[in-house]
Amino acid sequence: MMEQLRQFAAWTKLAGTAGEAESFAWLKAQLESLGLPATLLSHDAYISLPGAAHLTCDGARINAITQSMSRPSQPEGSSGVLVDLGDGSESAFAAQDVTGRIVLVDGIASPVIAARATRAGAKGIVHVSPHALLHEMCISPVWGSPSLITRAALPDVVVLTVTAEDGAALRQRLAERQTQVTLHAAVDAGWRKTPLLVADMPPPAGANAPFVLLSCHVDTWFHGVMDNGSANIAMLEVVRLCAQLRDQWRRGLRLCFWSGHSQGRYSGSTWYADNHWLELDERCVAHVNLDSPGAVGATNLTQTGSAGALFGIAAAAIAAETGQVLAGKRKARSADDSFPGIGIPSVFGSLSTQEPGALKLRNELGWWWHTEHDLIDKIEPANLARDVRIVLRVVWDLLGRERLPLDFAPQITGLREELCAISERLKDRFDLLAASEAIRQLDQRLKRLSQDPPNGNAEAFNRAILKLSRLLVPLDYTTGNRFAHDPATPLMAWPVIEPIRRLAKTKTGDADEPFAKVDAVRARNRLVHDLREASALVDELYDGVRR
């Protein structure tokens, strides 16, 4: 793997560029050398490539970077009075009028801060890095390429990042007097063709069998050897090993290598979800995504994410290879997880992480993450091999087990706990008895899935599991529209009950209470309906009737 990674590390791989195209061609050749035909697709994607940037203050030039999906500045720069908003919280924005001003905010650039600044009418943002390095980011809150409907949510601010030292100097000036700064940022944003590499490996049963989706992104910042070169090489190794036992597969394996992750907010995987929706809905049983494996110092395997139904096999794989206990962290919507609307459960993304330290970054992937320092020296071969073995165990469980190893019981336990907490706050203001009973009934039904179905019919069992996924995953990971994509911002667990949570935050007699009840009733209807449908699926599997 390290020899392949040294070859792959030769290219910088910004989305839609020549270097990325060459790396895709190399991956295709590697798959074909394994005897696996691969198809290189090309599709339209909205890509934003940041260019040169700096800011000026009192005649002094300060080094900076701009971010993917930032607005470009005016040719002469975008000027405004600088306002310190600290951590950039909602309350910080609410406390000051920042219309036409430039806000100074601690931390790495993010879609959340960009959206807040846009809503507040700010002209720009200066992010202050937590240290001396400047981290490249995509700040669009729109998941995938924007549509006519979602393009209005793109950031409408110029966004720069400066070092911790330069940020401290700006704050010192602010403490002495009102300060004006000018932001200069070049950003090349627009529609362009991007590649997508697909290899379809059916099982012995036939070409139209259900399949496991295994994916990673190819596009990077700079050479991006950890993020995400190591994942590409790890995928090749998992495929090489699984292919040796292909005669034992019970379902197929589909490989997808995405572009548009880093500079298109997951545009490649989103395009694939949209344009292959019907097939994915019918046949895809799970999504295993790999991001940034094998780093030096990445000894923590307890914090990776999994959708509830896949927690068991992920935990077992990690325990078998490391002895560590997976913490049960809910899988965040990131890492090209563009498929929850369809109802496909996913696992991993970032697998191994650094131990938490004093430096507060967006994650624990290393101080070099999204910088020019992400080079081959950041990969530890033993850690890469360990991470591949973990992924291999999970993929093999999904490929080789007669019955799909998806366990929804932990998810339903989590839902029951969420609803109980809301009920405590609501008291008698809103009836949740039907929802509680639907959860209890489904919990009982799910226990039956540990038993063999009548006549040992594994095919019928697997069909039922697939249908359960299509009901339960969207409830847990979307706001409701299975055919659209929620924003690329944090989403609460079980967003289906978010309207009920909002009602619980009101008080009796509040002006907002009757309005909140309208939304809460609709949310309750959706929840109860889909939970009852899930129970009926299990009844039909074991009893031949839908109760």
C-alpha positions in Angstrom: 0.0 0.0 0.0 2.8 2.5 0.8 4.3 2.0 -2.6 1.0 2.7 -4.2 0.5 5.7 -2.0 3.8 7.2 -2.9 2.7 7.0 -6.6 -0.7 8.5 -5.8 0.8 11.3 -3.8 2.5 12.8 -6.9 -0.6 14.8 -7.8 -2.5 17.7 -6.4 -6.1 16.9 -6.9 -8.4 20.0 -6.9 -11.8 19.1 -8.3 -12.0 19.3 -12.0 -8.3 19.9 -12.6 -5.8 18.1 -14.7 -4.0 16.6 -11.6 -7.3 15.1 -10.4 -8.0 13.7 -13.9 -4.6 12.0 -13.9 -5.2 10.5 -10.4 -8.6 9.1 -11.6 -6.9 7.5 -14.6 -4.3 5.9 -12.3 -7.1 4.5 -10.1 -8.9 3.1 -13.1 -5.7 1.4 -14.2 -5.2 -0.1 -10.8 -8.7 -1.6 -10.7 -8.3 -3.0 -14.2 -5.0 -4.6 -13.2 -7.0 -6.5 -10.6 -9.3 -7.7 -13.4 -12.1 -5.3 -12.4 -13.6 -3.3 -15.3 -14.2 0.3 -14.2 -16.2 3.1 -15.8 -15.0 6.7 -15.7 -18.1 9.0 -15.7 -18.1 12.7 -16.2 -20.8 15.0 -14.9 -21.6 18.7 -14.2 -20.8 20.0 -10.7 -20.7 23.4 -9.1 -17.0 23.7 -8.0 -15.4 26.6 -6.1 -11.6 26.9 -6.2 -10.1 29.5 -3.9 -7.3 31.7 -5.2 -4.9 34.3 -3.8 -6.0 36.3 -0.8 -4.8 38.8 1.8 -6.1 41.6 3.9 -4.9 45.1 4.6 -5.2 47.0 7.9 -3.7 50.5 8.5 -1.6 50.1 5.3 -0.1 46.8 6.4 -0.6 43.7 4.3 -1.6 40.5 6.3 -1.2 37.1 4.8 -4.5 35.1 4.5 -6.3 32.4 2.6 -9.9 32.5 1.3 -12.2 29.5 1.3 -14.1 27.4 -1.2 -17.6 28.9 -1.8 -16.5 32.3 -0.4 -17.7 35.3 -2.5 -14.8 36.9 -4.3 -13.9 40.4 -3.2 -14.3 43.5 -5.4 -11.2 44.1 -7.6 -10.2 46.9 -5.3 -11.0 44.8 -2.2 -14.0 44.7 0.1 -13.7 47.2 3.0 -15.5 47.5 6.2 -15.2 48.3 9.9 -14.0 45.2 11.8 -16.2 43.9 14.6 -15.0 41.2 17.0 -17.7 38.5 17.5 -15.5 36.0 19.5 -16.8 32.5 18.8 -19.4 33.7 16.3 -22.3 32.2 18.2 -25.9 33.1 17.5 -25.9 35.3 20.6 -22.8 37.1 19.5 -24.3 38.0 16.1 -27.6 39.0 17.8 -25.8 41.4 20.2 -24.4 43.7 17.4 -25.5 45.2 14.2 -22.9 44.0 11.7 -24.6 45.2 8.5 -21.9 46.1 6.0 -19.2 45.2 8.5 -16.5 42.6 8.6 -16.7 40.2 11.5 -13.7 38.7 13.3 -14.4 35.1 14.5 -12.3 32.5 16.3 -11.8 29.1 14.7 -11.7 27.4 11.4 -14.1 28.5 8.7 -17.5 26.8 8.6 -20.8 26.8 6.8 -22.6 27.7 10.0 -20.7 30.9 10.5 -20.9 31.8 6.8 -24.7 31.4 7.0 -25.0 33.5 10.1 -22.9 36.3 8.7 -24.9 36.3 5.4 -28.2 36.5 7.3 -26.8 39.3 9.4 -25.8 41.4 6.4 -22.1 41.3 7.1 -19.8 42.1 4.2 -17.1 39.6 5.2 -15.6 37.3 7.8 -12.0 37.1 9.1 -11.5 33.7 10.8 -8.7 33.4 13.3 -6.9 30.0 13.1 -6.2 28.3 16.4 -2.5 28.2 15.5 0.0 29.2 12.8 -1.4 27.1 10.0 -4.3 28.1 7.7 -6.8 25.3 7.0 -8.6 25.1 3.7 -12.3 24.6 4.0 -15.6 24.6 2.0 -18.1 26.9 3.6 -21.2 26.2 1.6 -24.2 25.1 3.6 -25.8 23.6 0.4 -25.3 19.8 0.2 -24.0 19.0 -3.3 -24.4 21.3 -6.3 -26.9 24.1 -5.7 -30.3 24.0 -7.4 -32.6 26.8 -8.4 -34.1 26.4 -5.0 -31.0 26.0 -2.8 -28.6 28.4 -4.6 -30.0 31.3 -2.5 -28.4 29.6 0.6 -24.9 30.0 -0.8 -22.7 32.3 1.3 -22.9 36.0 0.3 -19.8 37.1 2.2 -16.0 37.3 1.5 -14.3 34.9 3.9 -10.6 34.9 4.9 -8.6 33.1 7.5 -5.5 34.5 9.2 -3.1 32.9 11.7 -3.6 33.1 15.5 -0.8 35.6 15.8 -2.3 37.9 13.1 -5.7 37.5 14.7 -4.3 38.6 18.1 -2.7 41.7 16.4 -6.1 42.6 14.9 -7.7 42.3 18.3 -5.1 44.6 19.8 -5.8 47.2 17.2 -9.6 46.9 17.9 -8.9 47.4 21.6 -7.2 50.7 20.8 -9.5 52.2 18.2 -12.1 51.5 15.5 -10.4 49.6 12.8 -11.2 49.2 9.1 -9.8 46.3 7.0 -9.9 45.5 3.3 -10.3 41.9 2.2 -8.9 40.7 -1.1 -10.0 37.3 -2.3 -10.0 35.6 -5.7 -12.4 32.7 -6.0 -13.1 30.7 -9.2 -16.6 29.3 -8.8 -18.9 27.8 -11.5 -20.1 24.7 -13.3 -17.4 22.4 -14.7 -17.1 18.7 -15.6 -15.8 16.4 -12.8 -15.0 12.7 -12.9 -16.6 9.8 -11.0 -15.1 6.3 -11.1 -17.4 3.3 -10.7 -16.6 -0.4 -10.6 -19.5 -2.8 -10.2 -18.7 -6.3 -8.9 -21.7 -8.6 -8.8 -21.8 -11.8 -6.7 -22.1 -15.3 -8.2 -25.9 -14.9 -7.8 -26.2 -12.4 -10.7 -25.8 -8.9 -11.9 -29.0 -7.5 -10.4 -28.3 -8.7 -6.8 -28.3 -6.3 -3.9 -24.9 -4.6 -3.3 -22.7 -2.9 -0.7 -21.5 0.6 -1.7 -17.8 1.3 -0.8 -16.6 4.8 -1.4 -14.1 7.5 -0.8 -13.3 10.9 -2.3 -10.3 11.5 -4.6 -10.2 15.4 -4.7 -7.9 16.9 -2.1 -6.4 20.1 -0.8 -2.8 20.2 -2.0 -1.3 16.6 -2.2 -3.7 15.4 0.5 -1.9 12.2 1.2 -3.8 11.4 4.4 -7.0 13.2 3.3 -7.7 11.4 1.2 -5.0 9.5 -0.7 -4.7 6.9 2.0 -8.4 6.1 1.7 -8.1 5.5 -2.0 -5.2 3.1 -1.5 -7.1 1.4 1.4 -10.1 0.8 -0.8 -8.0 -0.8 -3.5 -6.5 -3.2 -0.9 -10.0 -4.1 0.5 -11.2 -4.8 -3.0 -8.1 -6.9 -3.8 -8.6 -9.1 -0.8 -12.4 -9.4 -1.1 -12.1 -10.3 -4.8 -10.0 -13.4 -3.8 -13.1 -14.8 -2.1 -15.7 -13.6 -4.6 -17.2 -17.1 -5.0 -18.4 -16.7 -1.4 -20.1 -13.4 -1.8 -23.9 -13.3 -1.2 -24.3 -9.8 -2.5 -22.3 -7.5 -4.8 -19.8 -4.7 -4.2 -20.0 -1.3 -5.9 -17.0 1.0 -5.7 -17.4 4.7 -6.2 -14.5 7.2 -6.2 -15.9 10.8 -5.8 -14.8 14.2 -7.0 -16.3 17.4 -5.6 -15.9 16.5 -1.9 -13.5 19.2 -0.9 -14.4 22.0 -3.4 -18.0 21.1 -4.2 -19.5 20.2 -0.9 -20.0 16.5 -1.8 -21.2 17.3 -5.3 -20.0 13.9 -6.8 -21.8 11.6 -4.3 -24.9 13.9 -4.4 -25.0 13.7 -8.2 -24.7 9.9 -8.0 -27.5 9.7 -5.4 -29.8 11.9 -7.5 -29.1 10.2 -10.8 -29.1 6.6 -9.6 -31.8 7.1 -6.9 -34.2 4.3 -8.1 -31.5 1.7 -8.4 -29.9 2.6 -5.1 -33.3 2.4 -3.4 -34.0 -1.0 -4.9 -30.6 -2.7 -4.3 -28.1 -0.9 -2.0 -27.9 -2.4 1.4 -25.3 -0.2 3.1 -22.7 2.5 2.5 -19.1 2.1 3.8 -17.1 5.3 3.4 -13.5 5.8 4.1 -11.7 9.1 4.9 -8.2 9.8 6.2 -7.1 6.4 7.5 -3.7 5.4 8.7 -2.2 8.6 10.1 0.7 8.8 12.4 -0.5 9.1 16.0 -4.0 7.9 15.0 -4.5 5.5 17.8 -8.1 6.2 18.8 -10.7 3.9 17.2 -13.5 4.7 19.6 -14.9 7.8 18.0 -15.7 6.8 14.5 -19.4 7.1 13.5 -22.0 4.6 12.5 -25.7 4.7 11.7 -27.4 2.7 14.4 -28.1 -0.4 12.4 -24.4 -0.9 11.5 -23.0 -0.2 15.0 -22.8 -3.9 15.9 -20.5 -5.0 13.0 -18.4 -1.8 13.3 -17.9 -2.3 17.0 -17.0 -6.0 16.6 -14.4 -5.2 13.9 -12.7 -2.5 16.0 -12.7 -4.7 19.0 -11.3 -7.7 17.1 -8.4 -5.6 15.6 -7.6 -3.2 18.5 -9.4 -4.3 21.7 -11.0 -0.8 21.8 -14.6 -0.3 22.6 -16.6 1.8 20.0 -18.3 4.6 21.9 -21.5 4.6 19.9 -21.0 8.0 18.4 -23.8 9.0 16.0 -22.5 9.2 12.5 -22.4 12.9 11.5 -23.6 13.9 8.0 -20.3 14.4 6.4 -17.8 12.3 4.4 -20.0 12.1 1.3 -22.9 10.6 3.3 -25.4 11.6 0.5 -27.7 8.6 0.8 -29.8 8.8 4.1 -32.8 10.1 2.2 -32.9 6.9 0.2 -32.7 5.0 3.4 -29.2 3.6 3.2 -27.3 3.2 6.5 -23.7 4.2 6.5 -20.6 3.6 8.6 -17.1 5.2 9.2 -16.0 8.2 7.2 -13.1 9.2 9.4 -12.1 5.9 11.1 -9.0 6.5 13.3 -8.2 9.7 15.0 -5.6 11.4 17.2 -6.1 11.5 21.0 -7.8 14.8 22.0 -5.2 17.6 22.6 -5.1 21.2 23.7 -5.3 22.4 20.1 -9.0 22.8 19.1 -9.5 22.0 15.5 -12.7 20.9 13.7 -11.8 17.3 14.4 -8.9 15.1 15.7 -7.3 14.2 12.3 -4.0 16.0 13.0 -2.6 19.5 12.9 -1.7 19.1 9.2 -5.3 18.4 8.1 -6.4 20.5 5.0 -2.9 22.1 4.8 0.1 21.8 2.6 1.7 19.6 5.3 -0.5 16.6 4.5 2.3 14.6 3.0 3.5 11.0 2.9 5.3 11.4 6.3 1.9 11.7 8.0 1.1 8.1 7.2 2.1 5.3 9.6 2.1 2.0 7.6 1.0 -0.1 10.6 -1.9 2.2 11.3 -3.0 2.0 7.6 -2.9 -1.8 7.7 -4.9 -1.8 10.9 -7.5 0.5 9.5 -7.8 -1.6 6.3 -8.3 -4.8 8.4 -11.2 -3.1 10.2 -12.8 -2.0 7.0 -12.3 -5.4 5.5 -14.1 -7.1 8.4 -17.1 -4.8 8.0 -17.3 -5.1 4.2 -16.9 -8.9 4.4 -19.7 -9.1 7.0 -22.0 -7.2 4.6 -20.9 -9.3 1.6 -20.7 -12.7 3.0 -23.3 -13.2 5.7 -26.4 -15.0 4.6 -28.6 -12.6 6.5 -27.9 -8.9 6.4 -26.2 -7.9 9.7 -28.3 -4.8 10.3 -29.6 -4.3 13.8 -32.1 -1.5 14.2 -32.8 -2.1 18.0 -30.1 0.4 19.2 -31.7 3.1 16.9 -35.1 2.5 18.3 -33.8 2.6 21.9 -32.3 6.0 21.1 -35.6 7.2 19.7 -37.5 6.1 22.8 -35.0 7.9 25.1 -35.3 11.1 23.0 -39.1 10.9 23.1 -39.2 10.3 26.9 -37.1 13.4 27.5 -39.4 15.5 25.4 -42.5 14.0 27.2 -41.0 15.1 30.5 -40.9 18.7 29.3 -44.3 18.7 27.6 -46.2 17.1 30.5 -49.9 17.1 29.4 -49.6 19.7 26.7 -49.2 17.3 23.8 -50.3 13.7 23.5 -47.4 11.3 22.6 -49.1 8.1 23.7 -49.6 6.8 20.1 -45.9 7.5 19.3 -44.7 5.8 22.5 -46.9 2.8 21.7 -45.6 2.6 18.2 -42.1 2.6 19.5 -42.9 -0.2 22.0 -44.6 -2.3 19.4 -41.6 -1.9 17.0 -39.1 -2.7 19.7 -40.9 -6.0 20.3 -41.0 -6.8 16.6 -37.3 -6.1 16.2 -36.5 -8.8 18.8 -38.1 -11.3 16.4 -35.4 -10.6 13.8 -32.9 -12.5 15.9 -34.9 -15.7 15.0 -34.8 -17.5 11.7 -37.7 -16.5 9.5 -40.2 -19.3 8.5 -38.6 -22.0 6.4 -35.2 -20.2 6.9 -36.0 -17.9 4.0 -32.9 -15.6 4.1 -34.0 -13.8 0.9 -37.3 -12.8 2.4 -35.5 -11.7 5.6 -33.1 -9.5 3.6 -35.9 -7.9 1.6 -37.6 -7.0 4.9 -34.4 -5.5 6.3 -34.0 -3.4 3.2 -37.5 -2.1 3.5 -37.0 -1.4 7.2 -33.9 0.7 6.3 -36.0 2.8 3.8 -38.3 3.6 6.6 -36.1 4.1 9.6 -32.9 5.7 8.2 -34.8 8.8 6.7 -36.6 9.2 10.1 -33.3 9.3 11.9 -31.2 11.3 9.4 -33.5 13.6 7.3 -36.1 16.3 7.8 -38.5 14.4 5.6 -37.9 14.7 1.9 -36.3 11.5 0.7 -35.6 13.0 -2.7 -33.7 16.1 -1.6 -30.7 16.8 0.6 -30.7 18.6 3.9 -28.2 21.4 4.4 -24.6 20.6 5.2 -25.0 21.8 8.8 -25.5 19.9 12.0 -28.7 17.9 12.2 -30.2 16.7 15.5 -30.8 13.0 16.0 -34.2 11.9 14.8 -35.0 15.2 13.0 -38.5 13.9 12.4 -39.3 14.9 16.0 -37.6 18.3 15.9 -41.0 20.1 15.6 -42.0 18.3 18.8 -38.8 19.5 20.4 -39.6 23.1 19.4 -43.0 22.8 21.0 -41.4 21.5 24.2 -39.3 24.7 24.3 -42.4 26.9 24.4 -44.4 27.6 27.6 -48.1 27.4 28.1 -49.7 30.5 26.8 -46.7 31.6 24.6 -47.6 33.2 21.4 -45.6 30.6 19.5 -47.2 27.6 21.2 -50.3 27.1 18.9 -48.1 27.5 15.8 -45.6 25.0 17.1 -48.4 22.5 17.8 -49.4 22.6 14.1 -45.9 21.4 13.2 -45.7 18.9 16.1 -49.0 17.2 15.0 -47.6 16.6 11.5 -44.3 15.3 12.8 -46.2 12.9 15.1 -48.2 11.6 12.2 -45.2 10.9 10.1 -43.4 9.2 13.0 -46.3 7.0 14.0 -47.1 6.1 10.4 -43.6 5.0 9.6 -43.1 3.1 12.8 -46.3 1.2 12.3 -45.3 0.4 8.7 -42.0 -1.0 10.1 -43.8 -3.2 12.6 -46.1 -4.5 9.8 -43.1 -5.5 7.7 -41.8 -7.7 10.5 -45.3 -9.2 11.1 -45.5 -10.0 7.4 -42.1 -11.6 7.4 -42.8 -14.0 10.3 -46.6 -14.4 10.3 -47.5 -13.8 6.6 -49.9 -11.0 7.6 -49.7 -7.2 8.2 -51.3 -6.3 11.4 
